[in-house]
Amino acid sequence: MKTVKIVGIILIIGGILGVVFGGFSYTKKTQEIKMGPMEMTIKDKQTVDIPMWASISVMVLGGALLFLGSKKN
């Protein structure tokens, strides 16, 4: 497989995942307090939303790369 086709497939898969899940979240450690034997950690949960139009655009771009990559042969 050529590099263009592999990138196209990766973009299509990424676009499908963006449509299905709509975003992802992660936990970020923000502060840590130590006072003698007592410790406190504050964790902040961040959510990143992926717009539907961006996911669809990535899928279309991946499809175009697959089509153009196969047309050269």
N, C-alpha and C positions, 0 to 999 in steps of 0.2 A: 504494500500500500504506500502511496505517496504521502508526503507530509501534509499537503493541502486536504486530502481526504480525511486524514486522522484528525486534523484541527476541526474540520467540518463536523465529524462525528462527535467530538468532544463538545463543541458548541451546541449541537442539537440536544445532547444529553443534559448539559447544563441548563438549557432553556426549559426542558421538560421538568427538571428538578425545581427550577424557579417557579413554574406554574403550579406544580403539585404542592410544594411546601410554602411558598409565598414569603419566605425569609428564614432567618436562623437567629439563635440567641447564644450568648456566651456569658460567662461569669468573670468579673474583673475584681481582683482584690484591691480595695481602695486605701484602707488604713489599717494599721495594726498598733494596738496600744498594749504596753507591758507596764504593769504597776506591781512590783514585787512578785508574789506568786500568781497573781491574776493576769490573764491575757485576754484580749478582745480583738477579734478581727472582723472588719466590716467588708462584706462582699456585695458588689453591685451587679445585678443582672441586666445586661444590655440586649436589646432586640434590634436586629437590622431587617427592615422590610424590603423586599425586592418587588418593584412595581411590575404589574402584569405586562405593560407595554414593553418593558425592557426584556423580559423573558421571551416574549413572542418575537421581538426583534433579533435576539440572539439565535433563536431557532431558525428564522428566515435566513439569516446570514450563514448559518451552518449548512442549510439546504442549498444555498447558492454556491457555497464553496464545494460541496459534493457534486453539484451539477456541472460547475465549471471545471472541476478537477477531472471528471470523467469524460468531458467533451474534448479534452486535449488528445486523448488516446485515439 
